[in-house]
Amino acid sequence: MKNNFYKMNKQIYLRIFFLFILFIFLLVRCQKEVTNIKLPETNPKLVAGCFISPQDTLIVVTLTRSNPIFGSGHNSSNNSFVTDASVIISNGINAVAVPYNNTNWQYELQASAFPVLSGKTYYLNISTPKGENVSARCAVPPSNLSSMTIDFIDTTSSEQKINVKWTDIPNQINYYRVFAQTVMQDSFMNDTTYFEMYSDNSLQNDNEKDGQEMSSKLNAYSSYGGTNNIIGYDFYLLNIDEEYYKYYRSLENFSYGDPFSEPSPLYTNINGGLGVFAAYQKIHVRKN
């Protein structure tokens, strides 16, 4: 009986030993296969950003290069600003170069030198000495809103609730973005700072709401402590084009640093590169 017991244990140990050897063999084999995988070579792309509006006094174009994770195109210094590009904006008839501003690290042009008009289509063309070329187009919304109503619903709690309302522009497809900032004055440093308010429905469209009243809810703290004093609130209501809407909607779907989220690519309308060229009209109200 005892011999049979030892034999059984020996057989079990032998099976475990052979399974362990098999596991090590498969693990080493998998490691060899992984090391033989050749990652795709990816070159940096131009990344352009430009939002134009008839109400803005400055046309701004940001231009960088993407930083591939793999391959020789990866830039370990992460210094990707492009300063030597030819940036041209046009309306299909007239074109003007947007010069680079070394102080702000972006291309800037006074709007008075190239007015942006309602309902017009604009084109952005960018080229570099390296032979890179990207382009995009967008159309400014034809109409702008005339007014918005701002209601402070709760002014007693530490977190104020604010309701912004407006009437949709009828007989056309419209997209909107609402955002607001708390304006702070630092009594010690004598600096003005801005804190953006939270909104759970900042992006909207008028699907099935043509010509109707629309609204967006905002939250703002009534105090920030320290030497910061609230001196007012800036409210912005933007009538945006579809490019603007799709880009910011993709930003809302993007999750920073979440390992469990599925990939969500950012929207781009830059041909040959990445980024966005979009247009909007806006109204601004300051509440003290």
N, C-alpha and C positions, 0 to 999 in steps of 0.2 A: 504493500500500500504506500509505504514511504517512498519507494523507488519510483512508483508511478507519479507521485506528487512532484518529486524532483524533475522527472522527465517533462512533466507538463510545464513547470516553471521555466525549465531550460528552453522549451519550444517557444514560450511566450517571450522570453528575453531575446531569443534569436530573431523572432518576428519584429520586435521593437527595434532591435539593432539594424536589421535590413531596411525597415521603414525610415529610420533616421538617416542611413546612408543614402537612400533614394531621395529623401527630402533635400539633403545637402547637394546632391548631384543636380536636382532640378533647380535649386536656388542659384547655383553657380552658372548653370546653363542660361537661366533667365537674365542673370547679370551680364553675361557675355552678349546676349541678344540685344539688351538695352544699350550697351556701349557701342553697338554697331549701327544704331539708328542715326541717320544723318538728318539734322535739323535743316529746315528750309532757310535759304539765304534771303533776308529781307532788307531792302534798302530804305533809308529814311525818306519820308515824304514831307512836302511843304504843308504846313498847317496854317490856314488863314482864317481870321475872324474879323467880320465887319458888319455893323448894324447901322443903317442909315435912316434918317428921319427929317422931314421938313422943319421940325421944331428944334433940332440940334444946331449948335453953332460951330461944331467941329466934326469933321469926318475922320474917323480913326480906323486904321487897319493894323491888326497885330499879325506878326508873321514869325513862325518858328519852324523847326523840323521835328518830326516824330522821332522817337528813340526806340528802335526795335529791341526786344528783349534778347534775341539771339542773333548770332552772325557778326560779321565784321562791321556792320553798320551801327552796332551799339555804341553809344557815347557815354563813357563812364563819368565824364565831367559834368554831364547834364546841362551844358551851355549850348542851347539850341536856338538862340535868337538869330534871325537872318537880317542883316543890316545893309546888304549891298544889292537888294532886289530893285527891279523896275516895277513900280506899282501904278497901274493906270486905271482910273475910273471914268466911265463914259455913259452917255445917255443914248448912244446909237448915232449921234450926230457930232457932238462935241466931246472931246476927251482931254483929261488933265492928269498930270503926274502928281502922285501923293508923296511928298518928301519924307525922309526919315528924321525922327527927333531923337537924338542921342541921349537926351536927359530922361525921356519917358520910355525909351526902348520900343517905340512903335512909330508907324507912319501916320502923319497928321496933316490935315488940310483944312483951312478955314472954310466954312460952308459958304461964306460970301463969295469965295472964288469959284465955287461950283454948286449953285443952289440945287437942293433936292426938292422935287415937286410932286404933288399928289397925283397918283394914277400913272406915273411914268415908270418905264422899265430901265434899269441900270445894269451896267456890265462891269465886272472886275477882272482885269487881266494882270497876271504877275509872272515875271520871268527873272531868272538869276544868271550870273556869269557861268554857273555850272551846267547850264542848258536845261534847267528845270522850268516847266511852264504849267501854270494852273489857271483856271478861269471859272467864272460863275455869273449868274444873273439873278435878279430879283425885281419884283414890282412893288412900288409903294401903294398901300391901300388908297383907293380913290377918295374916301371920305374920312372925316375925323368926327369924334363925338364932341358935343357942345358942352356937356356938363356931367357931373356925377354928384351924388348925395352921400354924405358921410355922417353916420349916426354912431355916437358913443353909447353903447347899450349898457355897459357896466362900468361905472367910474369910481366905485367904492372899494373893490377888491384890489389885490396887488397885481392881478393880471386883467387888464382891461379888454373887453370884447367890443370890436368895432365892425360895423356893417357898411360896406360900400355898395351903392346901387347906381345903376344907369339903365338907359333905354337903348336896346339894340337898334343899330342902323338897319332900316327895313329894305327888303328887295335886293339883298346881296349877301353872299357868304362872308361871315365875319369871324375872326378869331381875336381873343382878348387875353391880356395879361394884366393882373392887378398886383402891385406891390407897394409897400409903404415903409418908411423909415422913421424911427424915433430920433429926433435931433437933440444931442446932448452938448451942454457947455460945461467944460471943466473949469471950475472957479479957481483952482490952484495953478494949472498949466495955461489957462486961457485958450484952450483948444476946443474946436468943434468936432464932434465925432457923430457917427450915424450907426444905428443898430437896426437891421432889417427886421420887420415884424414877421411873425409866422402866419402862414395861410395854408389851409388844406385844399383850397380850390382856386389857386391863383391863375391857372390856365383854363380857359373856357372857349367854347364855340357856340354859335347860335342855331345849331341843329334842332329843329322843332321849336325854336324860340324866336323866330323872325319877327322883329318889331316889338317884342315883349320886354318887360322889365327883367333885368338880370342883376345878380348880386354876388358878392364875395365877402367871406367873413375873415377877419384878421384878429390877432391877439398881440397885445403889447403890455410890457411891465410898466407900472405906474411910477416905479422908482428903481434906480440902479445902484444906489448907495454911494459911499465915498464922497468925492468932491464933484461928482457928476450931477448936473441939474438939467431936467427936461425943459427945453425952451420952445418946443414945437413938434409937429408931426408932418412929414411930407408924404402925400398920397399921389400915386401915379396910376393912371388908367391908360393902357396902351391898346390901340387897334392895330394888330400885328398881321403880317402876311403868313401864308401857310408854311414857308420855310422856317420862320421864327418859331411858329407853333410846334412843328415837328422836332426841331432841335431841342427846345426846352422840355418837351414831353419826353424825349429820350434821356435828358439829364435827370428827370424825376425817376425814371426807371433804373437809372444806374446806381449801384450800391458800392460804396467805397469800403474795401477791406473785409467784405463778407465772404468767407470761403464757401458758404453753402448756397449762394445765389447763382443763378444761371447767367451765362454771358448775355450782355445787353449792349450791343454796339451803339455808339452815338451817331445820330443822324448827321449826314454831310451832304452838301450840294456843290462842293468844290470839285470840278472836273480835273482829274489828274492828281489830286491831293486829298487833304482832309480839312474839315472845318465848316464854316457856314458864312454865307453872305445873305443877309436878310434885311427887311425894312419894316417900319412901323410909324404910326402917328401917335401922339400922346397929349394928354392934358395933365396938368400938375396943380395941386391945391395944397397950400400950407395952412395947417390948423395950429393955433397957439394954445 
